[in-house]
Each structure stands twice: as C-alpha cells, then as structure tokens.
Amino acid sequence: MKNTLIITAAFVAGFTLVIYLLNSALNMPDVYFSYSTKECTKVVNYGTMYTCENLPEKYNHIWVK
C-alpha cells in the first residue's frame, strides 16, 4: 500500500512538471532576427507583451531573410 502511494505521488509530480514545462515552452515568444543584419525584426507574443527593444530572457530565436 505504501509503495503504491509513493509511485502515484511520483507519477503525479512528474506529470505536473511535464505540463508546466510544455506550457512554458508554448508561451515563449518568437523573436525574428534578420540573417544579414543580425537585428531583431519582429516579436510574436503569446500572452505577454515584448518588443525588439524589450526582449525577454528566453525566446524562440528565428532567423529570417
């Protein structure tokens, strides 16, 4: 009985962690950078309001022409 409770708690904790990480990754803004100038050209936000002048600590880095 005790082992079942520990296994269930570990499963729930692991599942919660996976959901949290997936949610964080999906809410990360996409930042587009010009391949030739290496400068930010556009920021696509998912729930937050960032700009090229105000970049977040973490974002999806996308190169464009």
MMTF fields as JSON, N, C-alpha, C and O atoms, coordinates in Angstrom:
{
  "mmtfVersion": "1.0.0",
  "mmtfProducer": "UNKNOWN",
  "numBonds": 259,
  "numAtoms": 260,
  "numGroups": 65,
  "numChains": 1,
  "numModels": 1,
  "chainsPerModel": [1],
  "groupsPerChain": [65],
  "chainIdList": ["A"],
  "bondAtomList": [4, 2, 8, 6, 12, 10, 16, 14, 20, 18, 24, 22, 28, 26, 32, 30, 36, 34, 40, 38, 44, 42, 48, 46, 52, 50, 56, 54, 60, 58, 64, 62, 68, 66, 72, 70, 76, 74, 80, 78, 84, 82, 88, 86, 92, 90, 96, 94, 100, 98, 104, 102, 108, 106, 112, 110, 116, 114, 120, 118, 124, 122, 128, 126, 132, 130, 136, 134, 140, 138, 144, 142, 148, 146, 152, 150, 156, 154, 160, 158, 164, 162, 168, 166, 172, 170, 176, 174, 180, 178, 184, 182, 188, 186, 192, 190, 196, 194, 200, 198, 204, 202, 208, 206, 212, 210, 216, 214, 220, 218, 224, 222, 228, 226, 232, 230, 236, 234, 240, 238, 244, 242, 248, 246, 252, 250, 256, 254],
  "bondOrderList": [1, 1, 1, 1, 1, 1, 1, 1, 1, 1, 1, 1, 1, 1, 1, 1, 1, 1, 1, 1, 1, 1, 1, 1, 1, 1, 1, 1, 1, 1, 1, 1, 1, 1, 1, 1, 1, 1, 1, 1, 1, 1, 1, 1, 1, 1, 1, 1, 1, 1, 1, 1, 1, 1, 1, 1, 1, 1, 1, 1, 1, 1, 1, 1],
  "groupList": [{"groupName": "MET", "atomNameList": ["N", "CA", "C", "O"], "elementList": ["N", "C", "C", "O"], "formalChargeList": [0, 0, 0, 0], "bondAtomList": [1, 0, 2, 1, 3, 2], "bondOrderList": [1, 1, 2], "singleLetterCode": "M", "chemCompType": "L-PEPTIDE LINKING"}, {"groupName": "LYS", "atomNameList": ["N", "CA", "C", "O"], "elementList": ["N", "C", "C", "O"], "formalChargeList": [0, 0, 0, 0], "bondAtomList": [1, 0, 2, 1, 3, 2], "bondOrderList": [1, 1, 2], "singleLetterCode": "K", "chemCompType": "L-PEPTIDE LINKING"}, {"groupName": "ASN", "atomNameList": ["N", "CA", "C", "O"], "elementList": ["N", "C", "C", "O"], "formalChargeList": [0, 0, 0, 0], "bondAtomList": [1, 0, 2, 1, 3, 2], "bondOrderList": [1, 1, 2], "singleLetterCode": "N", "chemCompType": "L-PEPTIDE LINKING"}, {"groupName": "THR", "atomNameList": ["N", "CA", "C", "O"], "elementList": ["N", "C", "C", "O"], "formalChargeList": [0, 0, 0, 0], "bondAtomList": [1, 0, 2, 1, 3, 2], "bondOrderList": [1, 1, 2], "singleLetterCode": "T", "chemCompType": "L-PEPTIDE LINKING"}, {"groupName": "LEU", "atomNameList": ["N", "CA", "C", "O"], "elementList": ["N", "C", "C", "O"], "formalChargeList": [0, 0, 0, 0], "bondAtomList": [1, 0, 2, 1, 3, 2], "bondOrderList": [1, 1, 2], "singleLetterCode": "L", "chemCompType": "L-PEPTIDE LINKING"}, {"groupName": "ILE", "atomNameList": ["N", "CA", "C", "O"], "elementList": ["N", "C", "C", "O"], "formalChargeList": [0, 0, 0, 0], "bondAtomList": [1, 0, 2, 1, 3, 2], "bondOrderList": [1, 1, 2], "singleLetterCode": "I", "chemCompType": "L-PEPTIDE LINKING"}, {"groupName": "ALA", "atomNameList": ["N", "CA", "C", "O"], "elementList": ["N", "C", "C", "O"], "formalChargeList": [0, 0, 0, 0], "bondAtomList": [1, 0, 2, 1, 3, 2], "bondOrderList": [1, 1, 2], "singleLetterCode": "A", "chemCompType": "L-PEPTIDE LINKING"}, {"groupName": "PHE", "atomNameList": ["N", "CA", "C", "O"], "elementList": ["N", "C", "C", "O"], "formalChargeList": [0, 0, 0, 0], "bondAtomList": [1, 0, 2, 1, 3, 2], "bondOrderList": [1, 1, 2], "singleLetterCode": "F", "chemCompType": "L-PEPTIDE LINKING"}, {"groupName": "VAL", "atomNameList": ["N", "CA", "C", "O"], "elementList": ["N", "C", "C", "O"], "formalChargeList": [0, 0, 0, 0], "bondAtomList": [1, 0, 2, 1, 3, 2], "bondOrderList": [1, 1, 2], "singleLetterCode": "V", "chemCompType": "L-PEPTIDE LINKING"}, {"groupName": "GLY", "atomNameList": ["N", "CA", "C", "O"], "elementList": ["N", "C", "C", "O"], "formalChargeList": [0, 0, 0, 0], "bondAtomList": [1, 0, 2, 1, 3, 2], "bondOrderList": [1, 1, 2], "singleLetterCode": "G", "chemCompType": "PEPTIDE LINKING"}, {"groupName": "TYR", "atomNameList": ["N", "CA", "C", "O"], "elementList": ["N", "C", "C", "O"], "formalChargeList": [0, 0, 0, 0], "bondAtomList": [1, 0, 2, 1, 3, 2], "bondOrderList": [1, 1, 2], "singleLetterCode": "Y", "chemCompType": "L-PEPTIDE LINKING"}, {"groupName": "SER", "atomNameList": ["N", "CA", "C", "O"], "elementList": ["N", "C", "C", "O"], "formalChargeList": [0, 0, 0, 0], "bondAtomList": [1, 0, 2, 1, 3, 2], "bondOrderList": [1, 1, 2], "singleLetterCode": "S", "chemCompType": "L-PEPTIDE LINKING"}, {"groupName": "PRO", "atomNameList": ["N", "CA", "C", "O"], "elementList": ["N", "C", "C", "O"], "formalChargeList": [0, 0, 0, 0], "bondAtomList": [1, 0, 2, 1, 3, 2], "bondOrderList": [1, 1, 2], "singleLetterCode": "P", "chemCompType": "L-PEPTIDE LINKING"}, {"groupName": "ASP", "atomNameList": ["N", "CA", "C", "O"], "elementList": ["N", "C", "C", "O"], "formalChargeList": [0, 0, 0, 0], "bondAtomList": [1, 0, 2, 1, 3, 2], "bondOrderList": [1, 1, 2], "singleLetterCode": "D", "chemCompType": "L-PEPTIDE LINKING"}, {"groupName": "GLU", "atomNameList": ["N", "CA", "C", "O"], "elementList": ["N", "C", "C", "O"], "formalChargeList": [0, 0, 0, 0], "bondAtomList": [1, 0, 2, 1, 3, 2], "bondOrderList": [1, 1, 2], "singleLetterCode": "E", "chemCompType": "L-PEPTIDE LINKING"}, {"groupName": "CYS", "atomNameList": ["N", "CA", "C", "O"], "elementList": ["N", "C", "C", "O"], "formalChargeList": [0, 0, 0, 0], "bondAtomList": [1, 0, 2, 1, 3, 2], "bondOrderList": [1, 1, 2], "singleLetterCode": "C", "chemCompType": "L-PEPTIDE LINKING"}, {"groupName": "HIS", "atomNameList": ["N", "CA", "C", "O"], "elementList": ["N", "C", "C", "O"], "formalChargeList": [0, 0, 0, 0], "bondAtomList": [1, 0, 2, 1, 3, 2], "bondOrderList": [1, 1, 2], "singleLetterCode": "H", "chemCompType": "L-PEPTIDE LINKING"}, {"groupName": "TRP", "atomNameList": ["N", "CA", "C", "O"], "elementList": ["N", "C", "C", "O"], "formalChargeList": [0, 0, 0, 0], "bondAtomList": [1, 0, 2, 1, 3, 2], "bondOrderList": [1, 1, 2], "singleLetterCode": "W", "chemCompType": "L-PEPTIDE LINKING"}],
  "groupTypeList": [0, 1, 2, 3, 4, 5, 5, 3, 6, 6, 7, 8, 6, 9, 7, 3, 4, 8, 5, 10, 4, 4, 2, 11, 6, 4, 2, 0, 12, 13, 8, 10, 7, 11, 10, 11, 3, 1, 14, 15, 3, 1, 8, 8, 2, 10, 9, 3, 0, 10, 3, 15, 14, 2, 4, 12, 14, 1, 10, 2, 16, 5, 17, 8, 1],
  "groupIdList": [1, 2, 3, 4, 5, 6, 7, 8, 9, 10, 11, 12, 13, 14, 15, 16, 17, 18, 19, 20, 21, 22, 23, 24, 25, 26, 27, 28, 29, 30, 31, 32, 33, 34, 35, 36, 37, 38, 39, 40, 41, 42, 43, 44, 45, 46, 47, 48, 49, 50, 51, 52, 53, 54, 55, 56, 57, 58, 59, 60, 61, 62, 63, 64, 65],
  "secStructList": [7, 2, 2, 2, 2, 2, 2, 2, 2, 2, 2, 2, 2, 2, 2, 2, 2, 2, 2, 2, 2, 2, 2, 2, 2, 2, 6, 1, 7, 3, 3, 3, 3, 3, 6, 6, 6, 7, 7, 3, 3, 3, 3, 3, 7, 1, 1, 1, 7, 7, 7, 1, 1, 1, 7, 7, 1, 1, 7, 3, 3, 3, 3, 3, 7],
  "xCoordList": [0.827, 0.0, 0.866, 0.581, 1.924, 2.791, 3.537, 3.705, 3.983, 4.684, 3.777, 4.221, 2.528, 1.563, 1.363, 1.271, 1.298, 1.126, 2.342, 2.19, 3.532, 4.762, 4.834, 5.19, 4.497, 4.516, 3.486, 3.773, 2.311, 1.262, 1.693, 1.505, 2.268, 2.725, 3.836, 3.855, 4.758, 5.842, 5.29, 5.755, 4.311, 3.694, 2.992, 3.147, 2.228, 1.506, 2.49, 2.28, 3.558, 4.564, 5.256, 5.467, 5.611, 6.25, 5.333, 5.763, 4.077, 3.098, 2.891, 2.805, 2.811, 2.655, 3.858, 3.699, 5.048, 6.263, 6.271, 6.632, 5.884, 5.833, 4.831, 5.128, 3.67, 2.657, 3.177, 2.987, 3.828, 4.387, 5.439, 5.421, 6.357, 7.408, 6.835, 7.283, 5.861, 5.227, 4.504, 4.583, 3.809, 3.113, 4.105, 3.851, 5.224, 6.242, 6.824, 7.027, 7.086, 7.66, 6.672, 7.074, 5.406, 4.411, 4.092, 3.645, 4.312, 4.042, 5.254, 5.171, 6.38, 7.595, 7.437, 7.026, 7.751, 7.587, 8.569, 9.657, 8.159, 9.024, 9.665, 8.965, 10.99, 11.704, 12.41, 13.233, 12.079, 12.636, 13.833, 13.757, 14.944, 16.164, 16.539, 16.44, 16.969, 17.446, 18.773, 19.682, 18.873, 20.096, 21.245, 22.396, 20.938, 22.0, 22.448, 23.643, 21.523, 21.886, 22.031, 22.582, 21.542, 21.577, 20.748, 20.954, 19.809, 18.966, 17.555, 17.088, 16.893, 15.506, 14.609, 14.715, 13.725, 12.796, 11.354, 10.551, 11.018, 9.632, 9.583, 10.402, 8.601, 8.369, 6.908, 6.001, 6.691, 5.334, 5.119, 5.769, 4.192, 3.937, 2.803, 1.862, 2.903, 1.856, 1.474, 1.87, 0.708, 0.249, 1.024, 0.545, 2.202, 2.987, 3.267, 3.083, 3.705, 3.929, 5.399, 5.831, 6.161, 7.563, 7.745, 6.939, 8.818, 9.164, 10.634, 11.33, 11.101, 12.524, 13.397, 14.54, 12.863, 13.618, 13.547, 14.379, 12.562, 12.328, 12.206, 11.113, 13.324, 13.298, 13.253, 13.855, 12.539, 12.519, 13.83, 14.655, 14.02, 15.223, 15.275, 16.34, 14.131, 14.064, 13.062, 11.979, 13.44, 12.555, 13.008, 14.128, 12.114, 12.454, 13.143, 12.542, 14.392, 15.201, 14.97, 15.276, 14.428, 14.104, 14.835, 14.705, 15.599, 16.319, 15.444, 14.775, 15.446, 14.69, 15.582, 16.634, 15.159, 15.939, 15.747, 16.323],
  "yCoordList": [-1.198, 0.0, 1.255, 2.208, 1.256, 2.422, 2.665, 3.81, 1.582, 1.714, 2.271, 3.055, 1.876, 2.373, 3.874, 4.599, 4.334, 5.756, 6.551, 7.631, 6.029, 6.706, 6.755, 7.784, 5.65, 5.609, 6.571, 7.27, 6.613, 7.526, 8.981, 9.799, 9.303, 10.673, 11.062, 12.189, 10.145, 10.428, 10.628, 11.511, 9.83, 9.973, 11.314, 11.995, 11.699, 12.98, 14.147, 15.11, 14.068, 15.137, 15.228, 16.327, 14.088, 14.089, 14.62, 15.396, 14.213, 14.689, 16.193, 16.894, 16.688, 18.127, 18.901, 19.973, 18.368, 19.012, 19.062, 20.086, 17.985, 17.946, 18.972, 19.682, 19.059, 20.035, 21.457, 22.301, 21.733, 23.069, 23.437, 24.545, 22.505, 22.783, 22.968, 23.842, 22.165, 22.302, 23.642, 24.304, 24.037, 25.323, 26.48, 27.447, 26.387, 27.44, 27.554, 28.658, 26.422, 26.428, 26.978, 27.696, 26.662, 27.131, 28.614, 29.257, 29.159, 30.58, 31.463, 32.682, 30.868, 31.623, 32.411, 31.835, 33.705, 34.494, 34.069, 33.564, 34.287, 34.06, 35.386, 36.375, 35.414, 36.637, 36.391, 35.484, 37.209, 37.084, 38.011, 39.197, 37.453, 38.223, 38.173, 37.127, 39.309, 39.378, 38.626, 38.842, 37.747, 36.983, 37.89, 37.658, 38.918, 39.793, 40.843, 41.122, 41.434, 42.498, 42.011, 42.723, 40.799, 40.217, 41.014, 40.894, 41.828, 42.64, 42.072, 41.405, 42.346, 41.918, 42.645, 43.859, 41.886, 42.496, 42.439, 43.306, 41.409, 41.254, 40.333, 39.425, 40.586, 39.723, 39.279, 40.109, 37.964, 37.417, 36.944, 36.005, 37.605, 37.331, 36.328, 36.302, 35.512, 34.56, 34.817, 34.067, 35.871, 36.168, 37.266, 37.796, 37.623, 38.7, 39.749, 39.499, 40.91, 41.998, 42.401, 43.244, 41.792, 42.128, 42.774, 42.579, 43.55, 44.192, 43.923, 43.301, 44.393, 44.237, 45.021, 44.644, 46.096, 46.893, 46.289, 46.596, 45.437, 44.845, 43.327, 42.775, 42.652, 41.206, 40.459, 40.896, 39.333, 38.519, 37.772, 37.738, 37.173, 36.394, 35.156, 34.794, 34.506, 33.308, 33.533, 34.079, 33.103, 33.224, 32.258, 31.748, 32.017, 31.196, 32.091, 33.041, 31.788, 32.585, 32.082, 30.93, 32.947, 32.556, 33.484, 34.706, 32.891, 33.677, 33.881, 32.953, 35.109, 35.423, 36.173, 36.688, 36.232, 36.961, 38.445, 39.221],
  "zCoordList": [0.0, 0.0, 0.0, -0.725, 0.813, 0.912, -0.409, -0.829, -1.058, -2.33, -3.418, -4.257, -3.408, -4.387, -4.226, -5.216, -3.008, -2.732, -3.212, -3.782, -2.986, -3.413, -4.937, -5.512, -5.586, -7.053, -7.634, -8.606, -7.06, -7.526, -7.347, -8.248, -6.196, -5.944, -6.918, -7.412, -7.198, -8.144, -9.547, -10.269, -9.948, -11.26, -11.395, -12.41, -10.393, -10.425, -10.463, -11.201, -9.676, -9.674, -11.026, -11.538, -11.61, -12.924, -14.006, -14.858, -13.983, -14.958, -14.837, -15.845, -13.608, -13.374, -13.903, -14.488, -13.702, -14.204, -15.727, -16.308, -16.374, -17.842, -18.369, -19.33, -17.766, -18.19, -18.004, -18.879, -16.883, -16.622, -17.67, -18.206, -17.963, -18.944, -20.342, -21.085, -20.701, -22.008, -22.123, -23.158, -21.077, -21.075, -21.184, -21.902, -20.483, -20.551, -21.96, -22.465, -22.583, -23.929, -24.945, -25.861, -24.808, -25.768, -25.6, -26.549, -24.42, -24.183, -24.442, -24.29, -24.83, -25.086, -26.396, -27.403, -26.405, -27.625, -28.726, -28.45, -29.965, -31.122, -31.499, -31.718, -31.575, -31.939, -33.266, -33.389, -34.251, -35.591, -35.738, -35.421, -36.225, -36.444, -37.912, -38.554, -38.44, -39.814, -39.918, -39.117, -40.905, -41.09, -41.529, -41.159, -42.314, -42.837, -41.822, -41.728, -41.06, -40.118, -38.681, -37.842, -38.385, -37.03, -36.015, -34.807, -36.515, -35.638, -35.565, -36.488, -34.46, -34.262, -35.26, -35.436, -35.912, -36.859, -36.385, -36.729, -35.587, -35.154, -33.941, -33.798, -33.064, -31.9, -31.945, -32.002, -31.918, -31.846, -30.425, -29.966, -29.723, -28.306, -28.14, -28.932, -27.114, -26.749, -25.298, -24.406, -25.062, -23.715, -23.006, -22.004, -23.492, -22.883, -23.933, -25.124, -23.514, -24.454, -24.472, -23.686, -25.374, -25.561, -26.918, -27.827, -27.047, -28.303, -28.594, -27.79, -29.747, -30.07, -29.083, -28.828, -28.538, -27.567, -26.172, -25.318, -25.937, -24.619, -24.773, -24.638, -25.055, -25.269, -23.938, -22.957, -23.904, -22.676, -22.509, -23.422, -21.334, -21.091, -21.98, -22.478, -22.181, -23.013, -24.14, -23.926, -25.346, -26.501, -27.581, -27.554, -28.532, -29.687, -30.716, -31.218, -31.026, -31.934, -33.357, -33.664, -34.235, -35.602, -36.574, -36.5, -37.476, -38.485, -39.705, -40.158, -40.245, -41.473, -42.443, -42.063, -43.694, -44.706, -44.557, -45.319]
}
